[in-house]
Amino acid sequence: MSKINGAEAFVRMLQLNGVKHIFGLCGDTSLPFYDALARLDHGMDHILTRDERSAGYMADAYARVTGKVGVCEGPSGGGATYLLPALVEANESSVAVLGITSDVSVTSRGRYPLTELDQQSLYAPLTKWNTTIDLASQIPGAVRSAFRAMTTGKPGSAHICLPYDVQKHELDAADVWAQPEHANFPALRACAAQQDIERAAEKLVAARLPVIICGGGIVLSGATAALEKLAVSLKAPVCTTVSGKGALADDHPLNGGVVGSNGGVPATREIVKQADLVLFIGCRAGSTTTEHWKYPGRDTTILHIDNDPMVVGANYRTEVGMVGDALLTLEALNLALEERLAGRTAGAVDGHAVVAKAREEKFGAFQLLAQSLDTPIKPERVVDALNRLLPPESIVVADPGTPCPYFSAYFQAPQAGRHFITNRAHGALGFAMAAGVGAQIGRPNATVVAAMGDGSFGFTCGEMETIARRKIPLKMIVFSNSVYGWIKASQKAGYDERYFSVDFSRTDHARVAEAFGIKAFRVQDPARLDETIKAALAFDGPVLIDVISQQLQDAAAPVSQWMG
Ligand SMILES: Cc1ncc(C[n+]2csc(CCOP(=O)(O)OP(=O)(O)O)c2C)c(N)n1
């Protein structure tokens, strides 16, 4: 019986599960794991980060662009607490991310060893699956369970706590094997029940104006073509949540854009208001998307497809709930519709006209602001420039604050699929720079833009050392407005402009980037924005553009609670 130590077994289990990249940061309790990574020939690249939070966000965005499980790791105690934000974000965004924390030895538990922390309890409410390994022989089974949990049903994050001594103990090498289908998510898909699909098809052909509202589930399950087929056959407008952006190409004549309180505008709200039937797909119908359950209204017929049964019917009385994978269920729904389309109600409205009207209104107002030569530079001008200058195969990663609503509402990716990433579960500041790195590593040929607020930049700027060291050709844009603008705008809208503790001083972000060895530009004159972005895109390496921007409370941000 050939033997292998726990750390070696763990490395082999990751390799056998198709892992190619690990994002993480070293620590004392991780030494045997690092030693196994150093000694074994496994074909995995370890990306050393400067903060475990970044490692987690890199793994998250990597998973979103590749459909593979993202892997991050950090050491016991402080490392375990810092890895946590990304695992909770991924879990609630249905993204498969494995967090590995090393831990004090099993034999030192309770004896006040440095860094001791109940890591399993810490992660328990925040991950889909979570364990502490006590014996080396448990390693293969634990890793297999983690990959099964992350990739099946509603995907999510998992955490494995790996004590120091367990990494050095031996186990039987024959136990080290993996189920290959769990390298990607969603795995082992299931389709909704045929009778529910038939009932939904009946409702759809009877509707006057069915509107489809998609969450992140369409892009996650690779159902963009099936969705387009459904929308086209019904001439139904498709709207999305912020996370659902990419369900349909942004310039598709049936794409009504993002709806809801972050990225939605009155014109897009109008599409939902006109619907007599709403089909939610891969979407929780939460407070942001529905503007606190106002749109759609209570009298709208609701159909819902989601692979999480708890989501269906949670917020709306639902006429037909379909629990299943979005791709398989949409394919079955398209088939069920084919034979019924001829009998479609005579009063059906062509959604093309509804979408065209909303787009004209929304983008008409946007273009006026985008062409403004006022200073400080308006966020509309930055988004418009990127819409014109980015190559089709691009990904924008947006932080909270100015970037999220602006890019949600106005960024126009010409293809369906994952071209936009933002952390909508918790919206923690300091996401985009690290997530941009993960997206760039996952999709090396894409142009990846990290759009940051200056508040977010302050959380994460140390990661520019990683970007420079690894020569990640990320294009970074900082909306420099020296304020926590989102909060200041909310103080303006809801608290009679009683501004309190939201302003901070301006940082010269370009000089900070230069100190890390990163090429940087500062742009103050709106007329020079295009040439600066072109130069940044042409540069073969990481670049940062510091844009001196309008403060959010002075801007016409697409945020419904501020627009009335
Ligand atoms: C970790 C974390 N702390 C606090 C918040 C609350 N918050 C949401 S938006 C925002 C302000 C963002 O400021 P900045 O990044 O400068 O962007 P701006 O809104 O000015 O464009 C804050 C503090 C948060 N989302 N995340």
The ligand as an SDF file (V2000), in Angstrom:
LIG
                    3D

 26 27  0  0  0  0  0  0  0  0999 V2000
  -16.5600   47.2040    3.2350 C   0  0  0  0  0  0  0  0  0  0  0  0
  -17.6280   48.2200    3.0460 C   0  0  0  0  0  0  0  0  0  0  0  0
  -17.7780   49.2100    3.9470 N   0  0  0  0  0  0  0  0  0  0  0  0
  -18.7480   50.1430    3.7690 C   0  0  0  0  0  0  0  0  0  0  0  0
  -19.6030   50.0670    2.7050 C   0  0  0  0  0  0  0  0  0  0  0  0
  -20.7390   51.0810    2.5450 C   0  0  0  0  0  0  0  0  0  0  0  0
  -20.5590   51.8540    1.3110 N   0  0  0  0  0  0  0  0  0  0  0  0
  -21.2520   51.5760    0.1920 C   0  0  0  0  0  0  0  0  0  0  0  0
  -20.8590   52.5590   -1.0720 S   0  0  0  0  0  0  0  0  0  0  0  0
  -19.7860   53.4430   -0.1240 C   0  0  0  0  0  0  0  0  0  0  0  0
  -19.0310   54.6160   -0.6860 C   0  0  0  0  0  0  0  0  0  0  0  0
  -18.1540   54.2720   -1.8340 C   0  0  0  0  0  0  0  0  0  0  0  0
  -17.1830   55.2600   -1.9720 O   0  0  0  0  0  0  0  0  0  0  0  0
  -16.1500   55.2450   -3.1550 P   0  0  0  0  0  0  0  0  0  0  0  0
  -15.5140   53.9250   -3.2940 O   0  0  0  0  0  0  0  0  0  0  0  0
  -15.2180   56.3910   -2.9760 O   0  0  0  0  0  0  0  0  0  0  0  0
  -17.0450   55.4510   -4.4310 O   0  0  0  0  0  0  0  0  0  0  0  0
  -18.0470   56.6500   -4.7620 P   0  0  0  0  0  0  0  0  0  0  0  0
  -19.3610   56.2660   -4.1500 O   0  0  0  0  0  0  0  0  0  0  0  0
  -17.4940   57.9080   -4.1910 O   0  0  0  0  0  0  0  0  0  0  0  0
  -18.0880   56.6460   -6.2350 O   0  0  0  0  0  0  0  0  0  0  0  0
  -19.7200   52.9250    1.1740 C   0  0  0  0  0  0  0  0  0  0  0  0
  -18.8660   53.4700    2.2560 C   0  0  0  0  0  0  0  0  0  0  0  0
  -19.4170   49.0000    1.8030 C   0  0  0  0  0  0  0  0  0  0  0  0
  -20.1850   48.8420    0.7400 N   0  0  0  0  0  0  0  0  0  0  0  0
  -18.4060   48.1250    1.9830 N   0  0  0  0  0  0  0  0  0  0  0  0
  1  2  1  0
  2  3  1  0
  2 26  2  0
  3  4  2  0
  4  5  1  0
  5  6  1  0
  5 24  2  0
  6  7  1  0
  7  8  2  0
  7 22  1  0
  8  9  1  0
  9 10  1  0
 10 11  1  0
 10 22  2  0
 11 12  1  0
 12 13  1  0
 13 14  1  0
 14 15  2  0
 14 16  1  0
 14 17  1  0
 17 18  1  0
 18 19  2  0
 18 20  1  0
 18 21  1  0
 22 23  1  0
 24 25  1  0
 24 26  1  0
M  CHG  1   7   1
M  END
$$$$
